[in-house]
Amino acid sequence: MSRVQLALNVTDIEAAVDFYTKLFGTEPAKRRPGYANFAIAEPPLKLVLIENESGRGTGVTGALNHLGVEVASSQEVQAATARLSTEGLDPDVQDSTTCCYAVQDKAWVNDPDGAPWEVYTVLADAPEESDLGCSTEGCAQVGEQAAAVGPTSGSTSACC
């Protein structure tokens, strides 16, 4: 099973959860402080909500945090990585990384305007965020590095 992921920055996690629960008619699949995700069956969508003020602390501005495609297995992440590499996109591969309260295998690329996309699979639940990569500090460091480099067609690391 594959589905598109949409990760949004929100300023009020409670208001956002209430709105998206009503919009899609389903409760979040996971809730943590400042974080929620929905596994929506119809339309097939993984909606991630990340509480912050317009991306402050993540290096991302506006409502969009990042985009993704959730796949069923690590083999599918590897196949996507090979395909993206063949296309010259130079994916940033992260194996067994803890992010968004889950252990994941993933590969990141940026679109021409710098929007980060990930292809990922969830390996296990994680009760806490990691100290690097998806924590507020890690997101800020990654965002600052990405902003310094500017949009590329190659690798990136956003959060989740």
WOZIGI-V505923 format. One record per residue. N is the residue number from 1. PSI is psi as a letter, one per 40 degrees, with the letter a starting at -180 (none if undefined). BURIAL is b if it has 9 or more other C-alpha atoms within 8 Angstrom, else e. D_FIRST is the distance of its C-alpha to the first C-alpha in whole Angstrom. Layout:
n=N psi=PSI burial=BURIAL d_first=D_FIRST
n=N psi=PSI burial=BURIAL d_first=D_FIRST
This chain:
n=1 psi=h burial=e d_first=0
n=2 psi=i burial=e d_first=4
n=3 psi=i burial=b d_first=7
n=4 psi=i burial=b d_first=10
n=5 psi=h burial=b d_first=13
n=6 psi=h burial=b d_first=16
n=7 psi=h burial=b d_first=19
n=8 psi=i burial=b d_first=22
n=9 psi=h burial=b d_first=26
n=10 psi=i burial=b d_first=27
n=11 psi=d burial=e d_first=31
n=12 psi=h burial=e d_first=31
n=13 psi=d burial=b d_first=28
n=14 psi=d burial=e d_first=29
n=15 psi=d burial=e d_first=30
n=16 psi=d burial=b d_first=26
n=17 psi=d burial=b d_first=25
n=18 psi=d burial=e d_first=27
n=19 psi=d burial=e d_first=26
n=20 psi=d burial=b d_first=22
n=21 psi=d burial=b d_first=22
n=22 psi=d burial=e d_first=25
n=23 psi=d burial=e d_first=23
n=24 psi=e burial=e d_first=19
n=25 psi=f burial=e d_first=21
n=26 psi=i burial=e d_first=19
n=27 psi=i burial=e d_first=20
n=28 psi=i burial=b d_first=19
n=29 psi=d burial=e d_first=17
n=30 psi=h burial=e d_first=19
n=31 psi=h burial=e d_first=23
n=32 psi=i burial=e d_first=25
n=33 psi=h burial=e d_first=28
n=34 psi=e burial=e d_first=27
n=35 psi=i burial=b d_first=24
n=36 psi=i burial=b d_first=21
n=37 psi=i burial=b d_first=17
n=38 psi=h burial=b d_first=16
n=39 psi=g burial=b d_first=12
n=40 psi=h burial=b d_first=12
n=41 psi=d burial=e d_first=11
n=42 psi=h burial=e d_first=13
n=43 psi=i burial=e d_first=13
n=44 psi=h burial=b d_first=9
n=45 psi=h burial=b d_first=11
n=46 psi=h burial=b d_first=12
n=47 psi=h burial=b d_first=16
n=48 psi=h burial=b d_first=18
n=49 psi=h burial=b d_first=22
n=50 psi=h burial=b d_first=24
n=51 psi=h burial=b d_first=28
n=52 psi=i burial=b d_first=30
n=53 psi=g burial=e d_first=33
n=54 psi=f burial=b d_first=32
n=55 psi=e burial=b d_first=30
n=56 psi=h burial=b d_first=33
n=57 psi=e burial=b d_first=32
n=58 psi=e burial=b d_first=29
n=59 psi=e burial=b d_first=31
n=60 psi=h burial=b d_first=29
n=61 psi=i burial=b d_first=31
n=62 psi=a burial=e d_first=30
n=63 psi=d burial=b d_first=27
n=64 psi=h burial=b d_first=24
n=65 psi=d burial=b d_first=23
n=66 psi=i burial=b d_first=20
n=67 psi=i burial=b d_first=17
n=68 psi=i burial=b d_first=14
n=69 psi=h burial=b d_first=10
n=70 psi=h burial=b d_first=8
n=71 psi=i burial=b d_first=6
n=72 psi=e burial=b d_first=6
n=73 psi=i burial=e d_first=9
n=74 psi=d burial=b d_first=13
n=75 psi=d burial=e d_first=13
n=76 psi=d burial=b d_first=10
n=77 psi=d burial=b d_first=12
n=78 psi=d burial=e d_first=15
n=79 psi=d burial=e d_first=15
n=80 psi=d burial=b d_first=14
n=81 psi=d burial=b d_first=17
n=82 psi=d burial=e d_first=19
n=83 psi=d burial=e d_first=18
n=84 psi=d burial=b d_first=19
n=85 psi=d burial=b d_first=22
n=86 psi=d burial=e d_first=23
n=87 psi=e burial=e d_first=23
n=88 psi=e burial=e d_first=26
n=89 psi=e burial=b d_first=24
n=90 psi=g burial=b d_first=25
n=91 psi=i burial=b d_first=22
n=92 psi=h burial=b d_first=23
n=93 psi=h burial=b d_first=21
n=94 psi=h burial=b d_first=21
n=95 psi=h burial=e d_first=20
n=96 psi=f burial=e d_first=20
n=97 psi=i burial=e d_first=21
n=98 psi=h burial=b d_first=22
n=99 psi=i burial=b d_first=21
n=100 psi=f burial=b d_first=20
n=101 psi=f burial=b d_first=21
n=102 psi=i burial=b d_first=18
n=103 psi=h burial=b d_first=18
n=104 psi=i burial=b d_first=16
n=105 psi=h burial=b d_first=16
n=106 psi=i burial=b d_first=16
n=107 psi=h burial=b d_first=17
n=108 psi=i burial=b d_first=19
n=109 psi=i burial=b d_first=21
n=110 psi=i burial=b d_first=23
n=111 psi=i burial=b d_first=24
n=112 psi=d burial=e d_first=27
n=113 psi=e burial=e d_first=28
n=114 psi=e burial=b d_first=27
n=115 psi=h burial=b d_first=24
n=116 psi=h burial=b d_first=22
n=117 psi=h burial=b d_first=18
n=118 psi=i burial=b d_first=16
n=119 psi=h burial=b d_first=13
n=120 psi=i burial=b d_first=12
n=121 psi=i burial=b d_first=11
n=122 psi=h burial=b d_first=12
n=123 psi=d burial=b d_first=14
n=124 psi=i burial=e d_first=17
n=125 psi=i burial=e d_first=18
n=126 psi=h burial=b d_first=22
n=127 psi=d burial=e d_first=25
n=128 psi=i burial=e d_first=26
n=129 psi=i burial=b d_first=25
n=130 psi=i burial=b d_first=27
n=131 psi=e burial=e d_first=30
n=132 psi=i burial=e d_first=29
n=133 psi=d burial=b d_first=26
n=134 psi=e burial=b d_first=25
n=135 psi=i burial=b d_first=28
n=136 psi=d burial=e d_first=30
n=137 psi=d burial=b d_first=33
n=138 psi=d burial=b d_first=30
n=139 psi=d burial=b d_first=28
n=140 psi=d burial=b d_first=32
n=141 psi=d burial=b d_first=33
n=142 psi=d burial=b d_first=30
n=143 psi=d burial=b d_first=30
n=144 psi=d burial=b d_first=34
n=145 psi=d burial=e d_first=33
n=146 psi=d burial=b d_first=31
n=147 psi=d burial=b d_first=33
n=148 psi=d burial=e d_first=36
n=149 psi=d burial=e d_first=34
n=150 psi=i burial=e d_first=33
n=151 psi=h burial=b d_first=30
n=152 psi=i burial=b d_first=29
n=153 psi=e burial=b d_first=26
n=154 psi=b burial=b d_first=26
n=155 psi=i burial=b d_first=25
n=156 psi=i burial=b d_first=25
n=157 psi=h burial=b d_first=24
n=158 psi=a burial=b d_first=23
n=159 psi=i burial=b d_first=22
n=160 psi=none burial=e d_first=19
